[in-house]
């Protein structure tokens, strides 16, 4: 999937859910060599459901000196 396809899928998901704003806060992280994890608190302000939040954990890999997210569709 290219960047534009991903952007369109993400935008469609946000619009369908009536999400008006998203606030992301890093809770903690663990980086070890070429792998790591970051735990985030994500707060959603929605049109119909009000405000709610959830905690997500991102799995990371260091590739060519840059940290990359190991993508999982459950993140959206």
Beta strands, then each sheet from edge to edge (+ up, - down):
strand 1: 19-32
strand 2: 35-46
strand 3: 50-63
strand 4: 66-69
sheet 1: 1+ 2- 3+ 4-
end
